[in-house]
Amino acid sequence: MIERRRARTATPYPADVGLHVRIWLIAVTAVVVLGTAGYVLFEQWSAGDAVYMTVITLTTVGFREVRELDGAGRVWTMLLSVAGVAIIFGSVGIVAESVLGEVASGRRERRRMEERIAALRGHYVICGYGRVGATVARELVHGGRKVVVIDVMAESLAEAVRDGHDVVEGDATSDLTLRRAGIERAGGLITTIDSDANNVYVTLSARALNEGLFIVARANLEGSEAKLLQAGANRVVSPYTRAGRQIAELAIRPRVADFIDMALSHGQLAFSIEEVEVAAGGPLEGRTIGSLREDGIFALAIVRGESDYVPNPPTDRQLQAGDSLIVSGTSEVLRELRARA
């Protein structure tokens, strides 16, 4: 199971700063109460005058006495002045400890990361940041998508952070971990864990939390694809099967395979291939295939549903809501098209 891969690395946490703050507040309150009681007892002042004199003495603001002090009152005031200096230095120490503690333990950066994840919408959650997961994340970022990585291994998370991704440490099969990654607001989930059982469980959990989520799952063993599809995955990929097919294509049709691979790899060619959804009421609904060509966009196929392909659609074909367009064009034109759609 996924716990097998957990790295037991100790995280350097500072002392309990919150406990120190509570102790400091209790001490300040006690000194104020005690100082007030002293003025009431020694000088026979009212509670209001006693509190005022205590506060201005502890804060060392330098105001004159409320009333003329006798010997006992002056001694009491000197003691409170010393206590005030101690409180000031104690305040500086606690603030410094809190700031340095948060920086040293990484809590501030984790909090910022949690805030960034909370603001994401339509992002992709990647479960498992091994070689496959890292490649997937890199391609998604090149395609303009936001990525959140889930993993249990400290070294994998550190690598993901170095690559510029937001991360969540935890077991991806846990609903709590998936929620921390914003699964309810995500556009897709890709699970690349090297355990088919964990991939099935992640798929089940993610599908229950977000019915509209697009899920791509990795299948490591033969026979796992059917289980992952039953669990709710939209697509299942076996890296070994896919690699075998790619090798065969390179042997039989090397130029075709190279062309498609470069068209799908960002920055390899001057143009690219993209998939665009036609939204109801969107700018593409009602337009014709011919009008897209005038903008430098060439429709290779229209897809209705899962597998109803219409290759090389005619120029007078009007686009309808629910159509999925497979188009080619320059990377800049397709990027603008995706932003408008």
Beta strands, then each sheet from edge to edge (+ up, - down):
strand 1: 124-127
strand 2: 147-151
strand 3: 166-169
strand 4: 188-191
strand 5: 214-218
strand 6: 235-237
strand 7: 271-277
strand 8: 298-304
strand 9: 308-311
strand 10: 324-330
sheet 1: 3+ 2+ 1+ 4+ 5+ 6+
sheet 2: 7+ 10- 8+ 9-
end
